[in-house]
Amino acid sequence: MTDSLPVAAQVDLRRQPVEDVLERVEAALHVELDRQALVRKRRSLGGRTERGTWVRIERRGFERIGTQGWNGTEAAAVLQGIAMPEWYQGVAWREPGEPVMWRADELELIASLPVGKGALVLEDPGLPDAWWEALTSSLDALASQQTPRIATPDTVTITQDEVTQTLKEVFPSIADTQISQWTPAHADLTWANVMGPEFSIIDWEDWGMAPRGLDAATLWGNALAVPVLADRVHRERRADLESRDGKLMSLFFLSKIVGPHAYEEDPLLAPGRKEAERLVAELQF
């Protein structure tokens, strides 16, 4: 990405007319979308097709698309040993006259629902042991793969400079912010992107190389309002979260919770402050 790229106008797909987009996707992929069950989010759409598949559609500005392109979901089709939807086909196009790209991917329809309605959870979902075993084996398998892609959490390419700047702004007492190990990561491993009770990980558009522990820290951090769940994530991903890189990634996540834009009614704020204090103390040694 370069600073000279034009910035796309902000559009909320929950409110924007999208019929022309849906029709274009249907024609390109030769599917029929179920309009009644369409899932509308701020920058993405999702829906079932008449042939029992799922189509995910996303709008993204040029400034959020790096030189590696914007085909993460397609590129993830080659990953092995991970519980995830099978990718079938995709299509992308530029919005006429705007610095905006659209992308639609047709995928296997997963029977289970997202564990969380949003990124975080506020009660224990009571996931079976088999779910945790699948999580562990999938994340271990992901970390063992190779890719030239760089992860783009929150659609921003993650770099050492970004990690250092973020941590120094919120936790200035941390002297050493250098990441020692980079591994493949999903980069958006929230409770809305893991399915249950049968485990699967969805929404792979931002995956790529990232500091070790990014995924574990994201899932753990979004469970802090439910201590028993956060403890289970920590226990299952202890090797990642107790590594120095994992602790830095935990603070990287917490910087968004306890930093200058902290929201006093955020259910993650109080436990987040407690965990941040612990992690900062541990990283002093």
Buried (B, 14 or more C-beta within 10 A) or exposed (E): BEEEBEEBEEBEBEEEEBEEBBEBBBEBBEBEBEEEEBEBEEBBBBBBBEEEBBBBBBBBBBBBBBEBEBBBBBBBBEBEEBBBBEBBBBBBBEBEEBBBBBBBBBBBBBEBEBBBEEBBBBEEBEBEEEBBEBBBBBBBBBBEBEBEBBBBBEBBBBEEEEBBEBBBEBBEEBEEBEBEEBBBBBBBBBBBBBBBEBBBBBBBBBBBBBBBBBBBBBBBBBBBBBEEBBEBBBEBBEEBBBBBBBBBBBBBBBBBBBBEEBEEEBBBBBBBBEBBEEBBEEBEE
